[in-house]
Amino acid sequence: MQVANLKGQLLDYWVGRANGADPHVLPGSDNKRLVINDSSAQYGFRLYEPTRDWAIAGPIIEAEKISIVWSGAAWTARKSEGVQSASTSEDSPLVAAMRCFVASKFGDTVPDQKAEAVPPDGVERRTTPRSRELPGNDTIH
C-alpha cells in the first residue's frame, strides 16, 4: 500500500509501528479505536491517534526534524534527509507529517496488511490480551 494513501486508523497503525509501538484495538472494544500499552496509564493502555493528537505527533515531529508547510493546495511535510510527503487540502498538517515519518522508516510502500493480519477496516486486533508482570511476580491478564 502506498504511504501517500494512508489515512485515519491505518496511518495511525503504521505510525505506531514506525515508532516502535504495538498499536491495537482492545479485544471486546466497541469503539474500535487504537491503543498502545502504557504501564504508566491508569488502565495499562492509552489511546493512540497521532494523526489527530499533537501531544503524540509533536514529539515525533520534533525528534525526526520534520518540517510542515502549507503549499497553497496541500500540507507538505519534509524530513531533514529529504523524505517528503504531501497531503490533500482536506487533510491536516499531522497527516502530512505522519505520512512523512512512516515513509522515512519504511519507504514509499508498506505491506498491505488488509490481506494478512489486519481486518478490512485496517486495524490489527488481538484475540487475547497480553499479560504483564506486576511487582511481586503476580501476573494479570
Backbone hydrogen bonds, N-H to C=O, Kabsch-Sander energy under -0.5 kcal/mol:
donor,donor_aa,acceptor,acceptor_aa,energy
3,V,108,D,-2.9
5,N,2,Q,-1.7
6,L,3,V,-1.4
10,L,7,K,-0.9
11,L,7,K,-1.1
12,D,8,G,-2.3
13,Y,9,Q,-2.5
14,W,10,L,-2.0
15,V,11,L,-2.4
16,G,12,D,-2.3
17,R,13,Y,-2.2
18,A,14,W,-2.5
19,N,15,V,-1.7
20,G,17,R,-1.3
21,A,16,G,-3.1
24,H,35,V,-2.3
25,V,124,E,-1.5
26,L,33,R,-0.6
29,S,26,L,-2.1
35,V,24,H,-2.7
36,I,46,R,-2.2
38,D,44,G,-2.1
41,A,38,D,-1.8
43,Y,45,F,-0.5
44,G,41,A,-1.0
46,R,36,I,-2.3
48,Y,34,L,-2.5
52,R,49,E,-2.0
53,D,49,E,-1.5
54,W,52,R,-0.6
56,I,53,D,-1.1
57,A,53,D,-2.5
58,G,54,W,-2.9
60,I,56,I,-0.8
61,I,57,A,-2.9
62,E,58,G,-2.7
63,A,59,P,-2.6
64,E,60,I,-2.5
65,K,61,I,-0.6
65,K,62,E,-0.8
66,I,61,I,-2.2
67,S,78,R,-3.1
69,V,76,T,-2.7
71,S,69,V,-0.6
71,S,74,A,-2.9
76,T,69,V,-3.1
77,A,85,S,-3.4
78,R,67,S,-2.5
79,K,83,V,-3.2
80,S,64,E,-0.6
80,S,65,K,-0.8
82,G,79,K,-2.5
85,S,77,A,-2.8
87,S,75,W,-2.6
91,D,88,T,-1.3
96,A,92,S,-1.6
97,A,93,P,-2.5
98,M,94,L,-2.8
99,R,95,V,-2.3
100,C,96,A,-2.1
101,F,97,A,-2.3
102,V,98,M,-2.5
103,A,99,R,-2.6
104,S,100,C,-2.1
105,K,101,F,-1.1
105,K,102,V,-0.6
106,F,102,V,-2.8
107,G,103,A,-2.0
110,V,1,M,-2.5
113,Q,111,P,-1.9
115,A,112,D,-1.6
116,E,113,Q,-1.4
118,V,113,Q,-2.2
122,G,119,P,-2.8
126,R,25,V,-0.9
132,R,140,I,-1.2
134,L,138,D,-3.0
137,N,134,L,-1.2
140,I,132,R,-1.6
